[in-house]
Amino acid sequence: MNKQTNQGDWKIIKGKIKQAWGKLTDDQIESAKGDMQKLEGEIQKAYGLKQEEAKKKYEEFKKTLS
């Protein structure tokens, strides 16, 4: 996803993030707003995952956005 896509479709993406990652708070999602690396870190913290595991799960999620 590029920066323009993130800005234009943020509300849609945010809804999908909430569905997939229910433990994330609105504040955590908003703080990442378009910064997918930061979102990956928030997923890692919220779910207690190792960095590699969080990256893998995030990449799987990202494929569902296409």
N, CA, C and O of each residue as an XYZ file, in Angstrom:
264
protein
N       0.838     -1.176      0.000
C       0.000      0.000      0.000
C       0.880      1.236      0.000
O       1.873      1.310      0.724
N       0.513      2.175     -0.798
C       1.294      3.402     -0.802
C       0.639      4.454      0.075
O      -0.479      4.266      0.553
N       1.331      5.554      0.283
C       0.862      6.590      1.202
C      -0.481      7.168      0.760
O      -1.354      7.417      1.591
N      -0.648      7.383     -0.540
C      -1.890      7.956     -1.050
C      -3.062      6.995     -0.803
O      -4.141      7.434     -0.405
N      -2.866      5.724     -1.030
C      -3.904      4.732     -0.765
C      -4.257      4.744      0.705
O      -5.436      4.706      1.058
N      -3.260      4.795      1.564
C      -3.510      4.805      3.004
C      -4.365      5.996      3.407
O      -5.281      5.849      4.216
N      -4.085      7.158      2.865
C      -4.838      8.353      3.225
C      -6.254      8.290      2.670
O      -7.212      8.600      3.379
N      -6.394      7.899      1.427
C      -7.690      7.886      0.774
C      -8.626      6.822      1.301
O      -9.836      7.043      1.357
N      -8.114      5.702      1.679
C      -8.936      4.576      2.103
C      -8.782      4.258      3.585
O      -9.096      3.147      4.014
N      -8.305      5.213      4.368
C      -7.991      4.931      5.767
C      -9.190      4.408      6.547
O      -9.039      3.495      7.358
N     -10.378      4.964      6.320
C     -11.556      4.523      7.063
C     -11.878      3.062      6.766
O     -12.236      2.310      7.672
N     -11.755      2.662      5.524
C     -12.003      1.273      5.144
C     -10.942      0.370      5.761
O     -11.257     -0.674      6.331
N      -9.702      0.776      5.642
C      -8.599     -0.009      6.182
C      -8.736     -0.116      7.703
O      -8.516     -1.184      8.274
N      -9.091      0.971      8.345
C      -9.251      0.986      9.804
C     -10.303     -0.031     10.235
O     -10.104     -0.748     11.216
N     -11.404     -0.101      9.520
C     -12.446     -1.076      9.830
C     -11.953     -2.497      9.699
O     -12.273     -3.350     10.527
N     -11.170     -2.761      8.658
C     -10.614     -4.096      8.452
C      -9.590     -4.438      9.532
O      -9.495     -5.587      9.961
N      -8.830     -3.445      9.964
C      -7.859     -3.658     11.037
C      -8.595     -4.032     12.316
O      -8.189     -4.953     13.025
N      -9.678     -3.316     12.610
C     -10.465     -3.611     13.815
C     -11.034     -5.022     13.775
O     -11.060     -5.710     14.795
N     -11.488     -5.455     12.610
C     -12.031     -6.809     12.476
C     -10.948     -7.861     12.691
O     -11.161     -8.852     13.390
N      -9.800     -7.637     12.091
C      -8.725     -8.628     12.158
C      -7.967     -8.597     13.481
O      -7.513     -9.638     13.956
N      -7.827     -7.434     14.071
C      -6.993     -7.254     15.253
C      -7.808     -6.589     16.361
O      -7.523     -5.454     16.743
N      -8.793     -7.271     16.864
C      -9.731     -6.740     17.844
C      -9.121     -6.237     19.136
O      -9.743     -5.428     19.825
N      -7.930     -6.683     19.487
C      -7.287     -6.228     20.720
C      -6.697     -4.831     20.585
O      -6.394     -4.186     21.588
N      -6.533     -4.361     19.357
C      -5.976     -3.023     19.164
C      -7.022     -1.978     19.516
O      -8.185     -2.103     19.133
N      -6.614     -0.959     20.238
C      -7.516      0.127     20.591
C      -7.605      1.118     19.432
O      -6.760      1.121     18.537
N      -8.631      1.951     19.461
C      -8.752      2.998     18.441
C      -7.531      3.910     18.466
O      -7.049      4.344     17.420
N      -7.038      4.196     19.661
C      -5.852      5.060     19.778
C      -4.631      4.422     19.124
O      -3.860      5.107     18.453
N      -4.452      3.117     19.314
C      -3.309      2.427     18.698
C      -3.423      2.465     17.173
O      -2.435      2.689     16.474
N      -4.615      2.249     16.677
C      -4.826      2.256     15.228
C      -4.606      3.661     14.675
O      -3.920      3.836     13.667
N      -5.186      4.656     15.333
C      -5.036      6.035     14.873
C      -3.588      6.513     14.932
O      -3.148      7.277     14.072
N      -2.851      6.065     15.942
C      -1.455      6.503     16.049
C      -0.622      5.963     14.896
O       0.375      6.573     14.510
N      -1.025      4.827     14.345
C      -0.310      4.238     13.214
C      -0.720      4.896     11.897
O       0.072      4.933     10.955
N      -1.911      5.400     11.823
C      -2.533      6.014     10.642
C      -1.607      6.135      9.423
O      -0.957      7.159      9.213
N      -1.570      5.088      8.651
C      -0.786      5.080      7.423
C       0.625      4.567      7.584
O       1.279      4.270      6.585
N       1.119      4.452      8.799
C       2.466      3.951      9.042
C       2.354      2.462      9.362
O       2.168      2.071     10.515
N       2.470      1.652      8.334
C       2.227      0.225      8.485
C       3.276     -0.460      9.365
O       2.989     -1.478      9.994
N       4.478      0.092      9.410
C       5.507     -0.473     10.290
C       5.114     -0.248     11.750
O       5.308     -1.123     12.594
N       4.570      0.914     12.035
C       4.116      1.194     13.393
C       2.935      0.299     13.747
O       2.846     -0.195     14.871
N       2.032      0.089     12.801
C       0.887     -0.798     13.035
C       1.373     -2.206     13.367
O       0.850     -2.856     14.273
N       2.359     -2.660     12.638
C       2.945     -3.977     12.909
C       3.470     -4.053     14.341
O       3.291     -5.067     15.015
N       4.109     -2.997     14.800
C       4.608     -2.940     16.175
C       3.481     -2.958     17.194
O       3.600     -3.594     18.241
N       2.388     -2.264     16.896
C       1.238     -2.253     17.797
C       0.612     -3.647     17.883
O       0.186     -4.073     18.956
N       0.557     -4.344     16.771
C       0.040     -5.720     16.746
C       0.926     -6.603     17.612
O       0.435     -7.417     18.395
N       2.227     -6.435     17.463
C       3.187     -7.219     18.237
C       2.969     -7.020     19.729
O       2.937     -7.990     20.487
N       2.819     -5.770     20.158
C       2.630     -5.468     21.578
C       1.297     -5.990     22.087
O       1.238     -6.622     23.142
N       0.227     -5.732     21.345
C      -1.116     -6.090     21.805
C      -1.307     -7.597     21.927
O      -2.034     -8.070     22.802
N      -0.654     -8.345     21.049
C      -0.841     -9.791     21.028
C       0.315    -10.563     21.631
O       0.286    -11.793     21.667
N       1.333     -9.859     22.105
C       2.473    -10.510     22.735
C       3.235    -11.430     21.796
O       3.675    -12.510     22.191
N       3.386    -10.998     20.554
C       4.060    -11.812     19.542
C       5.526    -11.415     19.424
O       5.916    -10.296     19.758
N       6.318    -12.349     18.945
C       7.700    -12.026     18.589
C       7.652    -11.214     17.300
O       6.679    -11.282     16.549
N       8.701    -10.453     17.053
C       8.736     -9.570     15.891
C       8.505    -10.334     14.584
O       7.739     -9.882     13.732
N       9.151    -11.470     14.423
C       9.015    -12.243     13.187
C       7.586    -12.740     13.011
O       7.042    -12.734     11.907
N       6.993    -13.167     14.114
C       5.628    -13.685     14.092
C       4.633    -12.566     13.754
O       3.705    -12.769     12.971
N       4.831    -11.405     14.341
C       3.953    -10.264     14.066
C       4.066     -9.849     12.603
O       3.063     -9.540     11.959
N       5.284     -9.842     12.085
C       5.505     -9.467     10.688
C       4.794    -10.444      9.759
O       4.159    -10.031      8.788
N       4.898    -11.727     10.051
C       4.259    -12.748      9.216
C       2.737    -12.575      9.233
O       2.099    -12.610      8.181
N       2.157    -12.391     10.416
C       0.707    -12.220     10.529
C       0.254    -10.934      9.847
O      -0.803    -10.900      9.216
N       1.051     -9.880      9.974
C       0.711     -8.634      9.318
C       0.753     -8.795      7.800
O      -0.132     -8.296      7.105
N       1.750     -9.474      7.286
C       1.857     -9.694      5.837
C       0.660    -10.489      5.326
O       0.142    -10.204      4.246
N       0.218    -11.482      6.095
C      -0.974    -12.252      5.718
C      -2.191    -11.332      5.678
O      -2.997    -11.406      4.750
N      -2.324    -10.472      6.676
C      -3.430     -9.527      6.733
C      -3.385     -8.572      5.544
O      -4.415     -8.287      4.934
N      -2.199     -8.081      5.216
C      -2.037     -7.120      4.145
C      -2.534     -7.687      2.807
O      -3.064     -6.952      1.974
N      -2.361     -8.985      2.612
C      -2.830     -9.625      1.377
C      -4.349     -9.551      1.265
O      -4.883     -9.518      0.156
N      -5.052     -9.525      2.394
C      -6.510     -9.463      2.362
C      -7.023     -8.088      1.966
O      -8.203     -7.939      1.650
N      -6.160     -7.085      1.977
C      -6.566     -5.728      1.628
C      -6.613     -5.503      0.127
O      -7.211     -4.529     -0.330
N      -6.005     -6.369     -0.635
C      -5.953     -6.192     -2.095
C      -7.277     -6.499     -2.749
O      -7.401     -6.399     -3.970
